[in-house]
Amino acid sequence: MEPQVNFFATCMGVSALPDAALSAVKLLTHCGVKVIFKQDQTCCGQPAYNTGFVEEARRIARYNMELFSDNDYPIVVPSGSCAGMMSREYAELFADADADTKAQVAAFGARVLDLSQYLVEVLKVKLVDRGAPLKATFHVSCHSLRVQHCVPTQKALLQALANVEYVPLPFEEECCGFGGTFSVLEPELSAAMVQDKIRHIKETGVQVVIAADHGCILNISTALRKQGLDDIKVYSLYDFIWQRINAIPSRKEVRP
C-alpha cells in the first residue's frame, strides 16, 4: 500500500511561495506518496508564540491537533521553522498541562517531520539529477538547526544531486536576520544581519543559494534584489530538487 502523509503547507507556503509548496507536493507524489491536504489548515502558531501571545498560540496548537486527529499519518512540513514549532515547541506551550494533554501533545509532535527528514530517513529516496552542472551554496535556518535538527537531511538532499557542486557557506549557522517577527520588531538589526549573510554568500562565488525555510528565502532574496545582485538566485530546496530531477530549465527564483 502506498504511504500517506498530511501536508502542512505553512502560511508563507500558501500566501507567498505557492510554487515552492506545490513543488514539495509534486516531489512527494513523484516518490509514490499519497498526499492529504486539509484545506482548513492554518498557521502553526509560531508568530503568536514568539511575540508572547501564549494563550493565542495554545488555541492554534489545539486547533491543529484536532484538525489532524482523524488519521495517524505523518504530518510533513516543507519548513524547518514550522516543523520545529509543531513537533517540539508545542510541548513547551503545554508544559503545565495535565498528563493527558501532555501525552496528546507528545503524540502529535512525534508525527511532525520536516519534509527532508521524511524523504531521507523514512522514504530513503534516491534522486536522479538531470540538470546541467552548477555550483550552489546552502543557507542554514535557525529553527532547522536548533529546534527541528533537520539540517543534515536538508543538506543530504542537496548533496545527492550528482551535477550540483555544494559550496559551504561561511558562518552558515548565523541567522539571516528574518527571525519571524524579529524582522518587524527590530528592522535595523535584521537589515544588518542579512547584509552579513549576503557578504558571505558573495564570498562563495556561487550564483545559486538554496534554503529550506520560507522566511529566510523571502528575506535573503529581497535583500539581494535591493542591492542589485540579481545574478544571485535563491531557490527553495524542494523547488530546486523538482526542477533538477525533471531537467526543467531553472526558472526565476522563488519570489514573493
LOLOLUM-485527 format. One record per residue (C-alpha): x, y, z; residue in one letter. Coordinates in nm, 4 decimals, always signed. Example, Ala and Ser with C-alpha at 12.3 -4.5 7.8 and 13.67 -1.06 7.14 Angstrom:
      east     north        up  type
   +1.2300   -0.4500   +0.7800     A
   +1.3670   -0.1060   +0.7140     S
This chain:
      east     north        up  type
   +0.0000   +0.0000   +0.0000     M
   +0.1313   +0.3448   -0.0890     E
   +0.2467   +0.5590   +0.2039     P
   +0.0266   +0.8519   +0.3011     Q
   +0.1119   +1.1831   +0.4633     V
   -0.0609   +1.5008   +0.5704     N
   +0.0981   +1.8031   +0.4035     F
   +0.1200   +2.1200   +0.6133     F
   +0.1950   +2.3950   +0.3624     A
   +0.2608   +2.6759   +0.6174     T
   +0.1281   +3.0327   +0.5932     C
   +0.4088   +3.1504   +0.3676     M
   +0.3840   +2.8394   +0.1559     G
   +0.0230   +2.9238   +0.0803     V
   +0.0394   +3.3028   +0.0576     S
   +0.3906   +3.3950   -0.0569     A
   +0.5649   +3.0878   -0.2023     L
   +0.2928   +2.8724   -0.3580     P
   +0.5221   +2.7386   -0.6323     D
   +0.7626   +2.6053   -0.3711     A
   +0.4798   +2.4401   -0.1768     A
   +0.3453   +2.2894   -0.4982     L
   +0.6879   +2.1526   -0.5885     S
   +0.7069   +1.9855   -0.2480     A
   +0.3724   +1.8142   -0.3102     V
   +0.4825   +1.7097   -0.6596     K
   +0.8035   +1.5688   -0.5164     L
   +0.6151   +1.3585   -0.2627     L
   +0.3778   +1.2320   -0.5305     T
   +0.6732   +1.1523   -0.7560     H
   +0.8122   +0.9390   -0.4730     C
   +0.4901   +0.7348   -0.4601     G
   +0.3320   +0.9094   -0.1612     V
   -0.0372   +0.9920   -0.1363     K
   -0.0641   +1.3492   -0.0106     V
   -0.3537   +1.4620   +0.2081     I
   -0.4032   +1.8389   +0.2118     F
   -0.6501   +1.9712   +0.4656     K
   -0.7961   +2.2918   +0.3284     Q
   -0.8831   +2.4198   +0.6769     D
   -0.5201   +2.4206   +0.7887     Q
   -0.3824   +2.7455   +0.9253     T
   -0.0720   +2.8878   +1.0937     C
   +0.1499   +2.6722   +1.3154     C
   +0.1247   +2.9389   +1.5860     G
   +0.4871   +3.0467   +1.5907     Q
   +0.4304   +3.4228   +1.5336     P
   +0.1994   +3.4378   +1.8339     A
   +0.4341   +3.2286   +2.0468     Y
   +0.7416   +3.4351   +1.9582     N
   +0.5722   +3.7615   +2.0498     T
   +0.4454   +3.6449   +2.3861     G
   +0.0833   +3.5665   +2.2989     F
   +0.0986   +3.2268   +2.4636     V
   -0.2728   +3.1613   +2.5060     E
   -0.3388   +3.2532   +2.1439     E
   -0.0602   +3.0146   +2.0382     A
   -0.2168   +2.7411   +2.2514     R
   -0.5505   +2.7904   +2.0764     R
   -0.3808   +2.7487   +1.7393     I
   -0.1979   +2.4391   +1.8619     A
   -0.5208   +2.2842   +1.9874     R
   -0.6844   +2.3592   +1.6535     Y
   -0.4043   +2.1916   +1.4610     N
   -0.4006   +1.8862   +1.6853     M
   -0.7748   +1.8462   +1.6378     E
   -0.7519   +1.9065   +1.2614     L
   -0.5080   +1.6203   +1.2130     F
   -0.6718   +1.3845   +1.4628     S
   -0.8776   +1.1986   +1.2015     D
   -0.5772   +0.9917   +1.0913     N
   -0.2399   +0.8856   +1.2247     D
   -0.0291   +0.9570   +0.9170     Y
   +0.2877   +1.1677   +0.9404     P
   +0.2482   +1.5441   +0.9142     I
   +0.5104   +1.6613   +0.6674     V
   +0.6200   +2.0259   +0.6641     V
   +0.8442   +2.1897   +0.3994     P
   +0.9874   +2.4307   +0.6554     S
   +1.2139   +2.3511   +0.9491     G
   +1.0782   +2.6516   +1.1356     S
   +0.7142   +2.5459   +1.1355     C
   +0.8050   +2.1801   +1.1811     A
   +1.0081   +2.2704   +1.4889     G
   +0.7216   +2.4687   +1.6365     M
   +0.4751   +2.1848   +1.5919     M
   +0.6994   +1.8933   +1.6817     S
   +0.8865   +2.0420   +1.9772     R
   +0.7647   +2.3838   +2.0881     E
   +0.4033   +2.2756   +2.1316     Y
   +0.5361   +2.0755   +2.4274     A
   +0.6664   +2.3994   +2.5789     E
   +0.3251   +2.5599   +2.5314     L
   +0.1614   +2.2833   +2.7348     F
   +0.4391   +2.2247   +2.9873     A
   +0.1988   +2.2923   +3.2771     D
   -0.0940   +2.0963   +3.1339     A
   -0.2391   +1.7756   +3.2759     D
   -0.0897   +1.4387   +3.1920     A
   -0.3476   +1.3512   +2.9268     D
   -0.2917   +1.6772   +2.7395     T
   +0.0847   +1.6354   +2.7567     K
   +0.0503   +1.2858   +2.6147     A
   -0.1683   +1.4171   +2.3311     Q
   +0.0839   +1.6902   +2.2514     V
   +0.3728   +1.4435   +2.2572     A
   +0.1911   +1.2031   +2.0250     A
   +0.1118   +1.4852   +1.7851     F
   +0.4689   +1.6147   +1.7882     G
   +0.6067   +1.2712   +1.7107     A
   +0.4101   +1.2721   +1.3843     R
   +0.5582   +1.6000   +1.2591     V
   +0.8595   +1.5809   +1.0275     L
   +1.0442   +1.8288   +0.8147     D
   +0.9999   +1.7188   +0.4536     L
   +1.3722   +1.6461   +0.4232     S
   +1.3547   +1.4093   +0.7218     Q
   +1.0656   +1.2227   +0.5660     Y
   +1.2353   +1.1936   +0.2267     L
   +1.5751   +1.0885   +0.3629     V
   +1.5011   +0.8940   +0.6806     E
   +1.1630   +0.7397   +0.6022     V
   +1.1498   +0.7037   +0.2243     L
   +1.5277   +0.6850   +0.1734     K
   +1.4847   +0.8485   -0.1668     V
   +1.7357   +0.8209   -0.4484     K
   +1.7453   +1.1343   -0.6616     L
   +1.8463   +1.1298   -1.0269     V
   +1.9869   +1.4705   -1.1209     D
   +1.9064   +1.5551   -1.4825     R
   +2.0094   +1.9200   -1.4621     G
   +2.3157   +2.0922   -1.6020     A
   +2.6254   +2.1126   -1.3786     P
   +2.6337   +2.4096   -1.1424     L
   +2.7643   +2.5243   -0.8064     K
   +2.5341   +2.6079   -0.5162     A
   +2.5567   +2.7032   -0.1521     T
   +2.3077   +2.6310   +0.1266     F
   +2.1646   +2.8647   +0.3879     H
   +2.1048   +2.7060   +0.7291     V
   +1.7937   +2.8343   +0.9059     S
   +1.7946   +2.8822   +1.2821     C
   +1.4947   +2.6611   +1.3597     H
   +1.6085   +2.3852   +1.1248     S
   +1.9425   +2.3860   +1.3061     L
   +1.8479   +2.4379   +1.6698     R
   +1.4916   +2.3155   +1.7053     V
   +1.3980   +2.0618   +1.4370     Q
   +1.7589   +1.9414   +1.3868     H
   +1.6947   +1.8691   +1.0197     C
   +1.9903   +2.0452   +0.8557     V
   +2.1737   +1.7124   +0.7936     P
   +1.8807   +1.5738   +0.5943     T
   +1.8299   +1.9010   +0.4075     Q
   +2.1958   +1.9031   +0.3060     K
   +2.1819   +1.5327   +0.2215     A
   +1.9139   +1.6014   -0.0390     L
   +2.1164   +1.8804   -0.1962     L
   +2.4369   +1.6777   -0.1944     Q
   +2.2559   +1.3810   -0.3503     A
   +2.2207   +1.5817   -0.6718     L
   +2.5115   +1.4495   -0.8773     A
   +2.5506   +1.7533   -1.1015     N
   +2.5406   +2.0109   -0.8224     V
   +2.8700   +2.1070   -0.6593     E
   +2.7964   +2.2053   -0.2996     Y
   +2.9990   +2.5042   -0.1790     V
   +2.9898   +2.5553   +0.2011     P
   +2.8662   +2.8955   +0.3157     L
   +3.0979   +3.0780   +0.5608     P
   +2.9406   +3.1253   +0.9041     F
   +2.6427   +2.9228   +0.7861     E
   +2.4954   +2.8956   +1.1356     E
   +2.4481   +3.2718   +1.1664     E
   +2.0890   +3.3959   +1.1345     C
   +1.9922   +3.5789   +0.8150     C
   +1.8014   +3.8340   +1.0227     G
   +1.4476   +3.7230   +0.9461     F
   +1.3591   +3.5530   +1.2726     G
   +0.9857   +3.5806   +1.2080     G
   +0.8510   +3.8796   +1.3995     T
   +1.2093   +3.9818   +1.4870     F
   +1.2496   +4.1366   +1.1411     S
   +0.9415   +4.3507   +1.2079     V
   +1.0223   +4.4469   +1.5650     L
   +1.3953   +4.5064   +1.5060     E
   +1.4248   +4.6135   +1.1400     P
   +1.7660   +4.7828   +1.1752     E
   +1.9254   +4.4769   +1.3363     L
   +1.7558   +4.2498   +1.0856     S
   +1.8887   +4.4548   +0.7937     A
   +2.2430   +4.4456   +0.9327     A
   +2.2268   +4.0686   +0.9779     M
   +2.1076   +3.9996   +0.6241     V
   +2.3882   +4.2206   +0.4914     Q
   +2.6355   +3.9923   +0.6680     D
   +2.4649   +3.6907   +0.5159     K
   +2.4865   +3.8391   +0.1671     I
   +2.8547   +3.9204   +0.2150     R
   +2.9230   +3.5576   +0.2996     H
   +2.7173   +3.4380   +0.0027     I
   +2.9265   +3.6572   -0.2254     K
   +3.2429   +3.5059   -0.0749     E
   +3.1414   +3.1633   -0.2078     T
   +3.1398   +3.2912   -0.5644     G
   +2.8225   +3.0969   -0.6459     V
   +2.5125   +3.2307   -0.8142     Q
   +2.2670   +2.9817   -0.6636     V
   +2.1587   +2.9827   -0.2991     V
   +1.9374   +2.7039   -0.1658     I
   +1.7294   +2.7393   +0.1517     A
   +1.4619   +2.5276   +0.3159     A
   +1.2782   +2.7837   +0.5249     D
   +1.0294   +3.0172   +0.3617     H
   +1.1029   +3.3235   +0.5737     G
   +1.4751   +3.3019   +0.5032     C
   +1.4096   +3.2657   +0.1307     I
   +1.1986   +3.5808   +0.1257     L
   +1.4431   +3.7771   +0.3390     N
   +1.7614   +3.6882   +0.1516     I
   +1.6137   +3.7116   -0.1990     S
   +1.4579   +4.0529   -0.1273     T
   +1.7812   +4.1888   +0.0198     A
   +1.9792   +4.0650   -0.2820     L
   +1.7441   +4.2412   -0.5203     R
   +1.7614   +4.5651   -0.3214     K
   +2.1395   +4.5542   -0.3652     Q
   +2.1035   +4.4946   -0.7375     G
   +2.2510   +4.1438   -0.7082     L
   +2.0015   +3.9870   -0.9463     D
   +2.2634   +3.7426   -1.0737     D
   +2.2458   +3.5537   -0.7426     I
   +1.9280   +3.3459   -0.7273     K
   +1.7607   +3.1998   -0.4185     V
   +1.5642   +2.8772   -0.4515     Y
   +1.3507   +2.6698   -0.2213     S
   +1.5229   +2.3337   -0.1695     L
   +1.2181   +2.1393   -0.2871     Y
   +1.1506   +2.3599   -0.5876     D
   +1.5171   +2.3234   -0.6826     F
   +1.5085   +1.9447   -0.6471     I
   +1.1891   +1.9184   -0.8506     W
   +1.3479   +2.1170   -1.1322     Q
   +1.6672   +1.9101   -1.1224     R
   +1.5077   +1.5666   -1.1330     I
   +1.2826   +1.6729   -1.4193     N
   +1.5501   +1.8633   -1.6141     A
   +1.3357   +2.1760   -1.6028     I
   +1.5421   +2.4805   -1.7095     P
   +1.5970   +2.6919   -1.3995     S
   +1.3189   +2.9445   -1.3884     R
   +1.3410   +3.2631   -1.1901     K
   +1.3977   +3.2160   -0.8233     E
   +1.1155   +3.1985   -0.5720     V
   +0.9903   +3.5494   -0.5097     R
   +0.7099   +3.6996   -0.3017     P
